[in-house]
């Protein structure tokens, strides 16, 4: 399930409050995450910021890149299969033409 995947929580609109208030909300979420989230261990980071003011966005992007870099390359048991029909299908089954008018 998606809730078991690592998650980063972005607290948007943090520019509308004092930094101390945003930090207090962040700490409260950390303290209460067992009651808030179905899989609290999947919450790996909380970032305060504002999409409109572009604050915290670089931290969010860096956190995403770090998280992606830490994930395994390929999950065991997962395999991508090529669709042979897609590669072997002749392209002469249709024609494209232009009409004036």
Secondary structure as GFF3:
##gff-version 3
##sequence-region A 1 101
A	DSSP	three_ten_helix	2	4	.	.	.	ID=ss1
A	DSSP	beta_strand	7	11	.	.	.	ID=ss2
A	DSSP	three_ten_helix	14	16	.	.	.	ID=ss3
A	DSSP	alpha_helix	19	36	.	.	.	ID=ss4
A	DSSP	three_ten_helix	40	42	.	.	.	ID=ss5
A	DSSP	beta_strand	43	48	.	.	.	ID=ss6
A	DSSP	alpha_helix	57	70	.	.	.	ID=ss7
A	DSSP	alpha_helix	84	88	.	.	.	ID=ss8
A	DSSP	three_ten_helix	91	93	.	.	.	ID=ss9
###
